[in-house]
């Protein structure tokens, strides 16, 4: 076990309070938090899954999805067991909803060696903590960042249910974050299908706090009937545009039946296209569709001249029309971090340690 950073002991109630996320679990002796990986012992909090990974692969960065952060590069990606949400539709439920720590112990040094080994052949730009919620083991990410960040970017794919304590550390140790919103941020949807209260306000506060400190992209899983309300979409997009302006970037993701929700059909592409219209009407220029390979809105278009500046198919960048992140046709400067390149990796590649 590894002693956690994000906790305090409350003498008045005689409990350890975990501060890794906005659940703020209050734990008696030997009890484990909602996430399944943080345990109270002797008035301290311990991380049970430090460096123990259930999943790891080399992914195209577009799979995260990052479209404006080193487009076409690859990300060495890791996930553990556990999660601070209980999403009934989770596509990674076999690890996120597993409430026991299982996996392979992998040191920071081994991660660094593997990233260096793969860097040139597959254009590895970053190490990403993903697949399940990374903030529940953020202590490991801090230690990893201290070693890896000299050669690689550190990125997270998160549900965004951050505590302020974790946000302060994200600013210091992370380069880019995808915040994965569900059901347009609808409170009732979050309560019924995710086991989360006070959802929208906390997520919006998190986005507000980390914006301008790290590169930020937003995804929104659009679930038919229960999480596809266009008025909610409008509120979300208006918030993002008011905050981020020209840099605002949102990916509307297609839902597929999974885990405990198999009776709801996959999202109709027309519903996703309606969301795109709403986002654009609110001023957002960079709007994408996810999980619909071959759709026109997988591509990045120049907001000035309207031409394709990054062409994609699925997880692959197939063509780039940028010069120093300026449109080759009209010179417009796009809000992209790092160089855009044609992909060297089209699909996830399984690796061994």
C-alpha positions in Angstrom: 0.0 0.0 0.0 1.0 3.6 -0.6 0.0 6.4 1.6 -2.3 8.8 -0.2 -1.8 12.5 -0.5 -5.4 13.5 -0.9 -7.0 13.0 2.5 -7.4 14.4 6.0 -8.4 12.9 9.3 -11.3 14.6 11.1 -10.9 14.2 14.8 -14.5 15.4 15.5 -16.2 12.6 13.6 -13.3 10.1 13.9 -13.1 9.4 10.2 -10.6 9.7 7.4 -12.0 12.0 4.6 -10.7 11.3 1.1 -10.3 14.4 -1.0 -9.3 12.8 -4.3 -12.7 13.6 -5.8 -15.9 15.5 -5.0 -17.5 12.5 -3.3 -15.3 13.2 -0.2 -15.9 9.7 1.2 -15.8 9.6 5.0 -14.2 6.3 6.1 -14.1 4.3 9.3 -11.0 2.2 10.1 -10.3 -0.4 7.4 -13.1 0.8 5.2 -12.6 1.4 1.5 -14.0 4.4 -0.5 -16.7 4.2 -3.2 -13.9 3.8 -5.9 -12.7 0.6 -4.4 -9.0 1.5 -4.2 -8.6 4.0 -1.3 -8.6 2.5 2.3 -8.5 4.1 5.8 -6.1 2.6 8.2 -4.6 4.0 11.5 -6.1 7.5 10.8 -4.4 7.6 7.4 -5.5 6.8 3.8 -3.8 4.3 1.6 -3.9 3.8 -2.1 -4.3 0.1 -2.8 -3.7 0.1 -6.6 -0.5 2.2 -6.7 1.3 1.1 -9.9 -1.0 -1.9 -10.5 -2.5 -1.7 -14.0 -5.3 -3.9 -15.3 -5.1 -2.4 -18.8 -2.3 -0.9 -21.0 -1.8 -0.4 -24.7 -0.4 1.9 -27.3 -3.3 4.0 -28.6 -3.6 6.6 -31.4 -4.2 9.8 -29.5 -7.4 10.3 -31.5 -8.8 7.4 -29.6 -8.8 9.4 -26.3 -10.1 11.5 -28.1 -7.5 14.4 -28.4 -8.0 16.1 -31.8 -6.1 19.3 -31.0 -3.2 17.9 -29.0 -0.4 16.5 -31.1 -2.8 15.2 -33.8 -1.7 11.9 -35.4 0.7 10.9 -32.5 0.4 7.9 -30.2 -0.2 7.7 -26.5 1.1 5.0 -24.2 -2.0 4.4 -22.2 -2.8 2.9 -18.7 -5.8 2.1 -16.6 -6.4 0.4 -13.2 -9.4 -1.1 -11.5 -12.2 1.0 -9.8 -14.0 4.2 -10.4 -15.7 7.0 -8.5 -18.8 6.7 -10.8 -21.1 3.7 -11.2 -22.2 4.3 -14.8 -24.7 1.7 -15.9 -23.5 2.1 -19.5 -19.8 1.9 -19.0 -18.0 0.2 -21.9 -15.0 -0.5 -19.6 -17.2 -1.9 -16.8 -15.1 -5.0 -16.3 -12.3 -2.8 -14.9 -14.1 0.3 -13.7 -16.8 -1.5 -11.7 -14.4 -4.1 -10.3 -14.1 -3.5 -6.6 -11.0 -5.5 -6.1 -7.5 -4.5 -7.1 -6.1 -6.7 -9.9 -3.5 -6.3 -12.6 0.2 -6.1 -13.2 2.6 -4.1 -11.2 4.4 -1.7 -13.4 7.0 0.9 -12.2 7.4 4.4 -13.4 10.8 3.4 -14.7 9.4 0.6 -16.8 6.8 2.9 -18.3 9.5 5.4 -19.2 11.6 2.7 -20.8 8.7 1.4 -22.9 7.7 4.9 -24.0 11.3 5.5 -25.1 11.4 2.2 -27.0 8.2 3.0 -28.9 8.7 6.7 -29.4 10.4 7.0 -32.8 8.6 4.1 -34.5 5.1 5.2 -33.5 5.5 8.9 -32.8 4.7 8.5 -29.1 4.2 12.0 -27.7 2.4 11.3 -24.4 1.6 8.9 -21.6 -2.1 8.8 -21.0 -4.0 7.6 -17.9 -7.4 6.5 -19.1 -9.8 3.5 -19.4 -11.0 4.1 -15.8 -11.0 7.3 -13.7 -7.4 8.4 -13.2 -8.0 10.7 -10.2 -8.6 7.8 -7.9 -4.9 6.9 -8.2 -3.5 10.4 -8.8 -0.7 9.9 -6.4 0.9 7.5 -8.9 0.4 10.0 -11.7 2.3 12.6 -9.8 5.2 10.3 -9.3 5.1 9.3 -13.0 5.0 12.9 -14.1 8.2 13.7 -12.3 10.0 11.1 -14.4 8.2 11.0 -17.7 7.5 14.7 -18.3 11.1 15.4 -19.4 10.4 13.5 -22.6 6.6 13.0 -22.8 3.4 14.8 -22.2 1.1 13.6 -19.4 -2.6 13.4 -20.3 -5.8 12.3 -18.6 -9.1 11.1 -19.8 -11.4 11.9 -16.8 -15.0 12.2 -15.8 -14.0 15.6 -14.3 -15.5 15.0 -10.8 -12.4 16.7 -9.4 -11.8 18.1 -5.9 -10.0 21.4 -5.7 -7.0 19.6 -4.1 -6.6 17.4 -7.2 -7.1 20.4 -9.6 -4.2 22.2 -8.0 -2.0 19.1 -8.7 -3.3 18.7 -12.2 -2.1 22.2 -13.0 1.4 21.2 -11.9 1.8 17.7 -13.3 -0.5 17.3 -16.3 -0.4 18.7 -19.8 -3.8 17.9 -21.3 -7.2 16.6 -20.1 -10.3 15.2 -21.8 -13.3 15.8 -19.6 -15.9 13.2 -20.5 -19.4 14.5 -19.9 -22.3 12.1 -20.0 -25.9 12.8 -21.2 -25.3 16.5 -21.9 -24.6 17.1 -18.2 -28.2 16.5 -17.2 -28.6 16.1 -13.4 -31.4 13.6 -13.4 -29.5 11.4 -15.9 -26.4 11.5 -13.7 -28.3 10.5 -10.6 -30.2 7.7 -12.3 -27.6 6.2 -14.6 -24.3 7.2 -13.0 -24.9 7.2 -9.2 -23.7 10.9 -9.0 -25.3 13.9 -7.3 -24.6 17.6 -7.9 -23.2 16.7 -11.3 -23.4 19.7 -13.6 -22.2 22.3 -11.1 -19.2 20.3 -10.1 -18.2 19.4 -13.6 -18.6 23.0 -14.8 -16.5 24.2 -11.9 -13.8 21.7 -12.7 -13.7 22.7 -16.4 -13.6 26.4 -15.3 -10.7 25.8 -13.0 -8.4 23.7 -15.2 -9.0 25.7 -18.4 -6.0 27.8 -19.4 -3.8 25.7 -17.1 -3.8 22.6 -19.3 -5.0 21.8 -22.8 -8.7 20.8 -22.5 -11.1 19.0 -24.8 -14.6 18.0 -24.0 -16.5 14.9 -24.9 -20.3 14.4 -24.4 -21.8 10.9 -24.5 -25.2 11.3 -26.1 -27.6 8.6 -24.8 -30.9 8.3 -26.7 -34.1 9.3 -24.9 -32.5 9.8 -21.5 -29.4 11.9 -22.2 -30.0 13.7 -25.5 -31.9 16.8 -24.5 -31.0 19.6 -26.9 -31.7 22.3 -24.3 -29.1 20.7 -22.0 -26.8 20.6 -25.0 -27.4 24.3 -25.6 -26.6 25.1 -21.9 -23.4 23.0 -22.1 -22.2 24.6 -25.3 -23.0 28.1 -24.2 -21.0 27.6 -21.1 -18.0 26.2 -23.1 -18.1 29.0 -25.6 -18.4 31.7 -22.9 -15.4 30.2 -21.1 -13.1 29.1 -24.0 -14.2 31.2 -27.0 -12.3 30.3 -30.2 -10.5 27.4 -28.4 -13.7 25.6 -27.4 -13.7 22.0 -28.7 -16.4 19.4 -28.2 -16.8 15.8 -29.3 -20.3 14.3 -29.4 -20.0 10.6 -28.9 -22.3 7.9 -30.1 -23.7 5.6 -27.4 -23.6 1.8 -27.8 -25.6 -0.5 -25.5 -23.4 -1.9 -22.8 -23.2 -3.3 -19.3 -26.6 -2.8 -17.6 -28.2 -0.8 -20.4 -28.7 -3.0 -23.4 -32.3 -2.1 -24.2 -31.5 1.4 -25.4 -30.4 1.5 -29.0 -27.2 3.1 -30.3 -27.5 6.8 -30.9 -28.9 7.7 -34.3 -26.4 9.7 -36.3 -29.2 12.3 -36.9 -29.4 13.0 -33.2 -25.6 13.6 -33.1 -25.9 15.9 -36.1 -28.6 17.9 -34.3 -26.2 18.4 -31.4 -23.6 19.6 -33.9 -26.0 22.3 -35.1 -26.7 23.4 -31.6 -23.0 23.7 -30.7 -22.3 25.7 -33.9 -25.3 28.0 -33.2 -23.7 28.8 -29.9 -20.5 29.8 -31.6 -18.3 26.7 -31.2 -16.2 26.2 -34.3 -14.6 22.9 -33.5 -17.3 20.3 -33.2 -16.7 16.6 -33.8 -18.7 13.3 -33.9 -17.2 10.3 -32.2 -17.7 6.6 -32.7 -19.1 7.1 -36.3 -16.2 6.2 -38.5 -16.2 8.0 -41.9 -18.4 10.8 -40.8 -17.5 14.3 -42.2 -17.3 15.6 -38.7 -14.3 13.5 -37.8 -12.3 16.1 -39.8 -11.0 19.4 -38.6 -12.1 22.3 -40.8 -10.6 25.8 -41.0 -13.1 28.2 -39.4 -12.0 30.9 -41.8 -12.0 29.3 -45.3 -13.9 26.1 -44.5 -11.4 23.7 -46.0 -10.2 20.5 -44.4 -7.0 21.1 -42.5 -6.8 17.7 -40.7 -8.5 14.7 -42.4 -9.3 11.6 -40.3 -10.8 8.2 -40.6 -11.6 6.6 -37.3 -8.5 6.9 -35.1 -6.2 7.8 -38.0 -5.0 11.2 -39.4 -4.8 10.6 -43.1 -3.9 14.1 -44.4 -2.7 17.4 -42.9 -3.0 20.8 -44.5 -1.3 22.9 -41.8 1.9 24.8 -41.7 3.0 25.6 -38.2 -0.7 25.0 -37.2 -1.9 27.6 -39.7 -4.3 26.7 -42.5 -2.3 26.0 -45.7 -5.0 27.7 -47.8 -5.7 30.9 -45.9 -3.2 31.2 -43.0 -5.7 31.0 -40.2 -4.1 30.0 -36.9 -5.8 27.0 -35.3 -5.8 26.4 -31.5 -3.7 23.2 -31.8 -0.9 22.1 -29.4 2.1 20.4 -31.0 2.7 19.3 -34.6 0.0 17.5 -36.6 1.2 14.4 -38.5 -0.2 11.6 -40.5 -0.7 8.7 -38.1 1.8 6.0 -37.7 -0.6 3.9 -35.6 -4.2 3.3 -36.8 -5.5 1.0 -34.1 -4.7 0.2 -30.5 -1.6 -2.0 -30.2 -1.3 -4.3 -27.3 2.1 -4.3 -25.5 3.9 -6.3 -22.9 5.9 -5.4 -19.8 
